[in-house]
Amino acid sequence: MAETCDILVSGGGVAGLTAAATFGAAGFKVICVDPTPPVTLRDADGSDLRTTAFLQPAQALLARFGLWDRLSDHAAPLQIMRIVDAGGEQPEPRVVKDFNAADISDKPFGWNLPNWLLRREILARIESLPNVEFRPGIGTKSLFTRTTAARVTLSDGAQIQAKLVVACDGRDSPMRQAAGIGVKTTRYGQKALAFAVTHPVPHDNVSTEIHRSGGPFTLVPLPDYQGKPSSALVWMERGPRADALQKMEVTAFEAEMTRRSCGLFGDLTLASRRSIWPIISQSAERMDGQRLALMAEAAHVVPPIGAQGLNMSLGDLRVLLELAEARPEGLGDAQMLSAYHKARHNEILLRVKGIDLLNRSSMIEARPLRDLRAMGLNALYSLAPVRRTLMQMGLGVK
Ligand SMILES: Cc1cc2nc3c(=O)[nH]c(=O)nc-3n(C[C@H](O)[C@H](O)[C@H](O)COP(=O)(O)OP(=O)(O)OC[C@H]3O[C@@H](n4cnc5c(N)ncnc54)[C@H](O)[C@@H]3O)c2cc1C
């Protein structure tokens, strides 16, 4: 006999755990499974050292479902997004432009939080919800659907019958593959190093993205670490250079990153392990299958530029929730899922394309093209309405 639930969430990464907690808080009976138990300590092996800048719409969703209260004390606000072009002869700033959240809103653009801490706090919220069950160490194995329900077999042999399966099981999503939904993938031959640093110059809640070649070098504010100003750093480079940087002896690495940061924050000190991530763009051909919704990296992967990845995922979740709450009796039916596909797919394709272009422009090696990039930044910035529209688009409110 299969167990039953309203929603089976396949995957307990940040997106899957958030989906489980949010659907649970909305009153649905949820089971969430993940073969890899979450690591909830910063310095433990396998901890996720990436951070997520939750933009305004994502923060509103977390607040509505009782997650923000647990997170706000650990979050660093992002008031200004600073873009620096350092594509000249030497690694030094030649164009510096500030996008200030005050131009479009009375709130910051977003709030930055470490992913390992997100897992800890969202899990604690899930434990407080009697209608949500998280099963770490267990994965989804196969998917069988009819018009009325989905039946999923788990790696421990258990069978779950759900009205809706939400696939949050990552870029190689087993549930997406089981449903035969294809993807379009772009590989850049690029990797991102993600780690934490401390620095003598305070960040003043400014997120700084420095472009030279190989990809962006981005410092995003974190609360102070061991009494010193601290930032999360994402450093994108061509694969072999990123591998060499990851293995480099610490003093030499610190000298390299201080040089790449143009010295804007003084001498940078490494304050965590260096984690490394291959960079791709990917979008699924559809957002839905029978009784199945694809969400987060199962549906779309983008290079880490402009804090878009998880924020797009929470955009998926917002739409799924609205549809589920508007017509709970239709949870997971064809009408709900085709409305979900329609609401999200084009928006996602546009964002994936836009971020692809930004990434390619940041990777440029040739000097004349780098000069053109600096001119483009100047031109876009100098038109106030364009500047404001770009900021609203970045937030996902336009
Ligand atoms: C360097 C870097 C920096 C980033 N910075 C930001 C940022 O500032 N802001 C932002 O919005 N986004 C950012 N992103 C993107 C963001 O981190 C990702 O979108 C997000 O973490 C991915 O979440 P996910 O839950 O979809 O995927 P994952 O974290 O990959 O989770 C997928 C889960 O599915 C599980 N799984 C696999 N197989 C199965 C199975 N058979 N059954 C069940 N579960 C399974 C896996 O174990 C895993 O836990 C960044 C990305 C990178 C690489």
The ligand as a Gaussian input file, in Angstrom:
#p B3LYP/6-31G(d) Opt

LIG

0 1
 C       28.837000      30.182000      -6.679000
 C       27.351000      30.371000      -6.666000
 C       26.774000      31.483000      -6.030000
 C       25.384000      31.683000      -6.043000
 N       24.847000      32.816000      -5.472000
 C       23.500000      33.033000      -5.523000
 C       22.884000      34.226000      -4.979000
 O       23.556000      35.103000      -4.432000
 N       21.537000      34.379000      -5.074000
 C       20.750000      33.433000      -5.673000
 O       19.532000      33.625000      -5.752000
 N       21.291000      32.294000      -6.180000
 C       22.644000      32.088000      -6.134000
 N       23.186000      30.958000      -6.663000
 C       22.302000      29.930000      -7.162000
 C       21.785000      29.105000      -5.988000
 O       22.826000      28.738000      -5.110000
 C       21.125000      27.886000      -6.536000
 O       20.074000      28.291000      -7.373000
 C       20.544000      27.054000      -5.440000
 O       21.392000      26.801000      -4.375000
 C       20.224000      25.735000      -6.081000
 O       19.301000      25.206000      -5.330000
 P       18.542000      23.864000      -5.705000
 O       17.889000      23.495000      -4.422000
 O       17.745000      23.997000      -6.939000
 O       19.692000      22.806000      -6.134000
 P       20.690000      21.970000      -5.254000
 O       21.278000      22.760000      -4.149000
 O       21.623000      21.325000      -6.234000
 O       19.763000      20.882000      -4.571000
 C       19.311000      19.751000      -5.236000
 C       19.109000      18.657000      -4.209000
 O       18.508000      17.542000      -4.849000
 C       19.030000      16.396000      -4.235000
 N       18.804000      15.207000      -5.072000
 C       19.569000      14.703000      -6.061000
 N       19.031000      13.548000      -6.503000
 C       17.889000      13.339000      -5.788000
 C       16.891000      12.327000      -5.774000
 N       16.963000      11.247000      -6.587000
 N       15.862000      12.441000      -4.918000
 C       15.744000      13.513000      -4.079000
 N       16.671000      14.478000      -4.043000
 C       17.721000      14.406000      -4.886000
 C       20.505000      16.710000      -4.026000
 O       21.076000      15.873000      -3.020000
 C       20.432000      18.177000      -3.597000
 O       20.406000      18.343000      -2.198000
 C       24.563000      30.742000      -6.695000
 C       25.124000      29.622000      -7.338000
 C       26.515000      29.448000      -7.339000
 C       27.118000      28.271000      -8.077000

